[in-house]
Amino acid sequence: MRAVDDHISETPHKGLPRVFEIDPLQDAQRWESFLHRHPDASVFHRAEWLQALNSCYGYIPRAVTLTPPGSPLENALVFCEIRSPLTGKRVVSLPFSDHCEPLVSHPAELNILTASLAEQIENRSWRYVEIRPIRYTPSTSGGLAVSNTYYFHHVDLRPSEQLLLKSFHKDCVQRKIRRAERESLRYEQGRSESLLNHFYKLMIISRRRQGLPPQPLKWFRTLIACMGKDIQVRVAFKHDTPIASIVTITHKKTLVYKYGCSDSRYNNLGGTVLLFWNAIQEAKLAGFELLDMGRSDIDNSGLVAFKEHWGAKRLTIKYWRYPAEHSWSQSESLIKYAKGLVSIAPDWSLILLGNLLYRHIG
């Protein structure tokens, strides 16, 4: 690759248009303007999200584009370079992001951009390149193969509050909202260290139940520092006991549900349902039009059912990797190893395990 300036490089591709690599954090003005214009830009494309990934885990954010330096960006495929001694050096678009739509106007542009990354695998010692689109399907002629398949759910918030409430499952949502009201559950939201600590204690409980270590507390502190007013920690209390919590992030007209946790001893009180209902009501008042409920493992029938009880529409999304032989990676083996330790580990060691492992599995 030939350096053009401090944050733009150019790669020639035989028979293909020239592809330029940029640093979105350094080329901030063009990047922000591009995201503002592009209809498929999500919270995961934002510089704040990329900065959080870089600050907490050391991932290196980059993007490839067909737009030459000095011109307004017209397309881009954003990614992070992960350098791990445990799981290898690789490219992911994007780590710890439920989805990351290629910001292109035609599948042909996506094929050129993925081909440009694939051509660099050997020279840059990458094990593989992974993309996580919602709408676009890349050409398999270039050697890309499906690595994982998930469900993605979203709720249209444009109907009236009354119509939305009627569309929710009568037993699993509507009655639980009324139960939470009868229980006089207390609701708080914000970005304080106190609320974050309540959330994190519940996260440890939930992750143990799921057989996984919690993400590092540093990750959530970094997200709050980077996202500012657009991120909210929401906690439901029974008296002074935190019983459920969710973290949401806003972008344009979308409210994104990113993390959730609860103490299962109190699930019958409707704390999680109360949090979602309050978040939806507040989102509607603020003019948001979509609730992004994120991805779910296809075999996680409980989580899938929970989302669909809110009237969420389901899409099937596929993650793609090149080369095809890396459709399975060492990240999965690390997760399986961690699951074997979680059930017997005390809280402090679960936190330590999460601090050690997560930077290697993005």
C-alpha positions as CSV (number, residue, x, y, z in Angstrom):
1,M,0.0,0.0,0.0
2,R,1.2,3.5,-0.8
3,A,0.7,6.3,1.7
4,V,-1.2,9.3,0.4
5,D,-1.3,11.3,3.6
6,D,-1.6,10.7,7.3
7,H,-4.9,8.9,7.2
8,I,-5.6,7.9,3.6
9,S,-3.9,5.1,1.7
10,E,-4.6,3.7,-1.8
11,T,-4.6,0.2,-3.0
12,P,-4.4,-0.6,-6.8
13,H,-6.5,-3.6,-7.8
14,K,-6.0,-5.3,-11.2
15,G,-9.1,-4.7,-13.3
16,L,-11.0,-3.0,-10.5
17,P,-11.5,0.7,-9.6
18,R,-9.0,2.1,-7.2
19,V,-9.9,1.6,-3.5
20,F,-8.8,4.0,-0.8
21,E,-8.4,3.2,2.9
22,I,-9.2,5.9,5.5
23,D,-9.2,6.3,9.2
24,P,-12.7,7.5,10.2
25,L,-11.5,9.0,13.4
26,Q,-8.9,11.1,11.6
27,D,-11.0,11.9,8.6
28,A,-13.8,12.9,11.0
29,Q,-15.4,15.7,9.0
30,R,-15.9,13.6,5.9
31,W,-17.0,10.6,7.9
32,E,-19.6,12.5,10.0
33,S,-21.1,14.2,6.9
34,F,-21.3,10.9,5.1
35,L,-23.1,9.2,8.0
36,H,-25.6,12.1,8.2
37,R,-26.4,11.6,4.5
38,H,-26.5,7.8,4.2
39,P,-29.9,6.2,5.1
40,D,-28.3,2.9,6.2
41,A,-25.9,4.5,8.7
42,S,-26.5,3.1,12.2
43,V,-25.1,3.7,15.7
44,F,-22.4,1.2,15.0
45,H,-20.9,3.3,12.2
46,R,-20.5,6.3,14.4
47,A,-17.1,7.7,15.3
48,E,-18.1,7.5,19.0
49,W,-18.7,3.7,18.7
50,L,-15.4,3.2,16.8
51,Q,-13.6,5.3,19.4
52,A,-15.0,3.2,22.2
53,L,-13.8,0.0,20.5
54,N,-10.4,1.5,20.0
55,S,-10.1,3.0,23.6
56,C,-11.3,-0.1,25.4
57,Y,-10.0,-3.0,23.3
58,G,-7.3,-1.4,21.2
59,Y,-9.1,-2.3,17.9
60,I,-7.9,-0.2,14.9
61,P,-10.8,1.4,13.0
62,R,-10.5,1.8,9.3
63,A,-12.8,2.0,6.2
64,V,-12.4,1.3,2.5
65,T,-14.0,3.4,-0.1
66,L,-14.1,4.1,-3.8
67,T,-14.2,7.9,-3.2
68,P,-10.8,9.6,-3.7
69,P,-9.3,12.0,-1.1
70,G,-10.7,15.4,-1.0
71,S,-14.2,14.4,-2.3
72,P,-17.3,13.8,-0.2
73,L,-17.6,10.2,0.7
74,E,-20.1,8.2,-1.5
75,N,-19.6,4.7,-0.1
76,A,-17.6,2.9,2.6
77,L,-17.1,-0.4,4.3
78,V,-16.0,0.2,7.9
79,F,-14.0,-2.4,9.9
80,C,-11.7,-2.9,12.8
81,E,-8.4,-4.6,12.7
82,I,-8.1,-6.9,15.7
83,R,-4.6,-8.0,16.8
84,S,-4.8,-10.9,19.2
85,P,-2.1,-13.4,20.2
86,L,-4.9,-15.8,21.1
87,T,-7.3,-15.6,18.2
88,G,-5.1,-14.1,15.5
89,K,-5.0,-10.9,13.5
90,R,-8.2,-10.3,11.6
91,V,-10.7,-7.8,10.2
92,V,-14.3,-7.6,11.5
93,S,-17.0,-5.2,10.4
94,L,-17.6,-4.6,13.2
95,P,-16.7,-6.3,16.5
96,F,-19.3,-6.3,19.3
97,S,-21.8,-4.8,16.9
98,D,-25.0,-6.7,16.1
99,H,-24.9,-5.6,12.5
100,C,-22.9,-3.2,10.3
101,E,-24.5,-2.5,7.0
102,P,-22.0,-1.8,4.2
103,L,-22.7,1.9,3.2
104,V,-23.0,1.4,-0.5
105,S,-25.6,2.1,-3.1
106,H,-25.2,-1.1,-5.1
107,P,-24.0,-4.7,-4.4
108,A,-21.3,-4.2,-7.0
109,E,-19.6,-1.6,-4.8
110,L,-19.7,-4.0,-1.9
111,N,-18.1,-6.7,-4.0
112,I,-15.3,-4.4,-5.0
113,L,-14.6,-3.3,-1.4
114,T,-14.7,-6.8,0.0
115,A,-12.4,-8.0,-2.8
116,S,-10.0,-5.2,-1.9
117,L,-9.8,-6.5,1.7
118,A,-9.5,-10.1,0.6
119,E,-6.5,-9.2,-1.6
120,Q,-4.7,-7.8,1.4
121,I,-5.1,-10.9,3.7
122,E,-1.7,-12.4,2.9
123,N,0.3,-9.2,2.8
124,R,-1.1,-7.9,6.1
125,S,-1.2,-11.4,7.9
126,W,-5.0,-11.3,8.5
127,R,-6.6,-14.7,9.2
128,Y,-9.9,-13.6,7.7
129,V,-12.2,-10.8,6.9
130,E,-15.8,-10.8,8.3
131,I,-18.7,-8.5,7.4
132,R,-22.1,-8.3,9.2
133,P,-24.7,-6.9,6.8
134,I,-28.5,-6.7,7.2
135,R,-29.7,-6.0,3.7
136,Y,-26.8,-6.7,1.3
137,T,-25.7,-10.2,0.3
138,P,-22.1,-10.3,-1.0
139,S,-21.2,-12.3,-4.1
140,T,-20.0,-15.8,-3.1
141,S,-17.8,-16.0,-6.2
142,G,-15.2,-14.0,-4.3
143,G,-14.8,-16.8,-1.8
144,L,-17.0,-15.4,1.0
145,A,-18.9,-18.0,3.1
146,V,-21.5,-17.7,5.8
147,S,-19.9,-17.9,9.2
148,N,-23.0,-17.4,11.5
149,T,-26.8,-16.9,11.1
150,Y,-28.9,-14.9,13.5
151,Y,-32.3,-13.3,13.9
152,F,-32.6,-9.5,14.0
153,H,-35.7,-7.8,15.4
154,H,-37.1,-4.3,15.1
155,V,-40.3,-2.6,16.2
156,D,-42.0,0.2,14.2
157,L,-42.7,3.0,16.7
158,R,-44.7,5.2,14.4
159,P,-48.2,3.9,15.4
160,S,-49.9,5.6,18.3
161,E,-49.0,4.6,21.9
162,Q,-52.5,3.0,22.3
163,L,-52.1,0.9,19.1
164,L,-48.6,-0.2,20.1
165,L,-49.8,-1.3,23.5
166,K,-52.7,-3.3,21.9
167,S,-50.2,-5.0,19.6
168,F,-48.1,-6.4,22.5
169,H,-48.7,-9.9,23.8
170,K,-51.6,-9.8,26.3
171,D,-50.1,-12.1,28.9
172,C,-46.3,-11.7,28.4
173,V,-46.3,-7.9,28.0
174,Q,-49.6,-6.1,28.7
175,R,-50.3,-7.9,32.0
176,K,-46.7,-7.6,33.1
177,I,-46.9,-3.8,32.6
178,R,-49.9,-3.7,34.9
179,R,-48.1,-6.1,37.4
180,A,-45.1,-3.8,37.5
181,E,-47.4,-0.8,38.1
182,R,-49.2,-2.7,41.0
183,E,-45.8,-3.6,42.5
184,S,-44.9,0.1,42.5
185,L,-41.6,-0.7,40.9
186,R,-39.2,2.3,40.7
187,Y,-37.7,3.4,37.5
188,E,-34.5,5.4,37.0
189,Q,-32.4,6.3,34.0
190,G,-29.2,8.2,33.3
191,R,-25.5,7.7,33.0
192,S,-24.3,8.0,36.6
193,E,-21.7,5.7,38.2
194,S,-24.4,4.5,40.6
195,L,-26.8,3.3,37.9
196,L,-23.9,1.7,36.0
197,N,-22.9,-0.2,39.1
198,H,-26.5,-1.5,39.6
199,F,-26.5,-2.5,35.9
200,Y,-23.2,-4.3,36.2
201,K,-24.1,-6.3,39.3
202,L,-27.2,-7.5,37.4
203,M,-25.0,-8.2,34.3
204,I,-22.8,-10.5,36.4
205,I,-25.9,-12.4,37.6
206,S,-27.3,-12.7,34.0
207,R,-24.1,-13.7,32.3
208,R,-23.5,-16.4,34.9
209,R,-27.0,-17.7,34.2
210,Q,-26.1,-17.7,30.5
211,G,-22.7,-19.5,31.1
212,L,-20.6,-16.5,30.1
213,P,-18.3,-14.0,31.8
214,P,-19.5,-10.3,31.9
215,Q,-18.0,-7.8,29.5
216,P,-15.4,-5.6,31.2
217,L,-16.9,-2.7,33.3
218,K,-14.4,-0.5,31.4
219,W,-16.3,-1.2,28.2
220,F,-19.5,0.3,29.6
221,R,-17.7,3.2,31.2
222,T,-16.0,3.9,27.8
223,L,-19.3,3.7,26.0
224,I,-20.9,6.2,28.3
225,A,-17.9,8.5,28.0
226,C,-18.0,8.3,24.2
227,M,-21.7,8.3,23.5
228,G,-22.7,11.0,26.0
229,K,-26.3,11.9,26.1
230,D,-27.2,9.3,23.5
231,I,-26.7,6.4,25.9
232,Q,-29.0,5.6,28.8
233,V,-28.7,3.1,31.6
234,R,-32.2,2.2,32.8
235,V,-32.8,0.3,36.0
236,A,-36.0,-1.0,37.7
237,F,-36.0,-1.3,41.5
238,K,-38.3,-3.1,43.9
239,H,-37.9,-0.8,46.9
240,D,-34.1,-0.3,47.0
241,T,-33.2,-3.6,45.2
242,P,-32.2,-3.4,41.5
243,I,-34.1,-6.2,39.7
244,A,-33.6,-5.5,36.0
245,S,-31.6,-3.1,33.8
246,I,-31.2,-2.3,30.1
247,V,-28.8,-0.1,28.2
248,T,-30.1,1.8,25.1
249,I,-28.4,4.1,22.6
250,T,-30.1,6.5,20.2
251,H,-29.1,7.3,16.6
252,K,-31.1,9.5,14.2
253,K,-34.6,8.2,14.5
254,T,-33.7,4.8,16.1
255,L,-33.6,3.7,19.7
256,V,-31.2,0.7,20.0
257,Y,-31.5,-1.8,22.7
258,K,-28.0,-3.1,23.3
259,Y,-27.7,-4.8,26.7
260,G,-30.1,-6.3,29.2
261,C,-29.9,-8.1,32.5
262,S,-32.0,-9.1,35.4
263,D,-32.2,-11.0,38.7
264,S,-34.4,-14.0,37.8
265,R,-35.7,-14.2,41.3
266,Y,-37.8,-11.1,40.6
267,N,-38.7,-11.7,36.9
268,N,-42.4,-12.3,37.8
269,L,-42.7,-8.6,38.9
270,G,-42.3,-7.3,35.3
271,G,-39.2,-5.2,35.8
272,T,-37.7,-5.8,32.3
273,V,-41.1,-5.2,30.7
274,L,-41.4,-1.9,32.6
275,L,-38.0,-0.8,31.3
276,F,-38.9,-1.5,27.7
277,W,-42.3,0.2,28.0
278,N,-40.9,3.3,29.5
279,A,-38.1,3.4,26.9
280,I,-40.7,3.1,24.1
281,Q,-42.9,5.8,25.6
282,E,-39.9,8.2,25.9
283,A,-38.7,7.3,22.4
284,K,-42.1,8.2,20.9
285,L,-42.2,11.5,22.8
286,A,-38.8,12.3,21.4
287,G,-39.9,11.5,17.8
288,F,-38.0,8.2,17.3
289,E,-39.5,5.9,14.7
290,L,-37.8,2.5,15.2
291,L,-36.7,0.3,18.1
292,D,-33.7,-1.9,17.1
293,M,-33.9,-4.9,19.4
294,G,-30.7,-6.4,18.1
295,R,-29.6,-9.9,17.1
296,S,-30.6,-13.2,18.7
297,D,-29.1,-16.7,18.4
298,I,-31.5,-18.7,16.3
299,D,-31.6,-21.4,18.9
300,N,-32.4,-18.9,21.8
301,S,-36.1,-19.5,21.6
302,G,-36.8,-17.6,24.8
303,L,-35.1,-14.4,23.7
304,V,-36.7,-14.6,20.2
305,A,-40.1,-15.1,21.8
306,F,-39.6,-12.1,24.2
307,K,-38.8,-9.8,21.3
308,E,-41.7,-11.0,19.2
309,H,-44.1,-10.5,22.1
310,W,-43.5,-6.8,21.5
311,G,-44.7,-7.1,17.9
312,A,-41.1,-7.0,16.6
313,K,-40.5,-8.0,13.0
314,R,-38.0,-10.7,12.4
315,L,-35.2,-10.8,9.8
316,T,-32.6,-13.4,9.2
317,I,-29.1,-12.0,9.0
318,K,-25.9,-13.7,8.0
319,Y,-22.3,-12.9,8.8
320,W,-19.8,-13.6,6.0
321,R,-16.1,-14.5,6.1
322,Y,-13.3,-14.8,3.7
323,P,-11.6,-17.2,3.2
324,A,-14.3,-19.8,3.5
325,E,-12.2,-22.2,5.6
326,H,-12.4,-19.6,8.4
327,S,-16.2,-19.8,8.7
328,W,-15.4,-21.1,12.2
329,S,-12.8,-19.4,14.4
330,Q,-10.8,-19.6,17.6
331,S,-13.1,-17.0,19.2
332,E,-15.8,-19.7,19.4
333,S,-13.5,-22.1,21.2
334,L,-12.6,-19.4,23.7
335,I,-16.2,-18.9,24.4
336,K,-16.8,-22.6,24.9
337,Y,-13.8,-22.7,27.3
338,A,-15.2,-19.8,29.3
339,K,-18.5,-21.5,29.6
340,G,-16.9,-24.4,31.3
341,L,-15.5,-22.2,34.1
342,V,-18.4,-19.9,34.7
343,S,-20.6,-22.1,36.8
344,I,-18.0,-22.7,39.5
345,A,-16.2,-19.3,39.4
346,P,-16.8,-16.6,42.1
347,D,-17.9,-13.1,40.9
348,W,-14.4,-11.6,41.1
349,S,-12.9,-14.3,38.9
350,L,-15.8,-14.0,36.4
351,I,-15.0,-10.3,36.1
352,L,-11.3,-11.1,35.7
353,L,-12.1,-13.7,33.0
354,G,-14.2,-11.2,31.1
355,N,-11.4,-8.6,31.3
356,L,-8.9,-11.1,29.9
357,L,-11.1,-12.7,27.2
358,Y,-13.3,-10.1,25.5
359,R,-10.6,-8.2,23.7
360,H,-9.7,-11.5,21.9
361,I,-13.2,-12.4,20.8
362,G,-14.6,-9.3,19.1
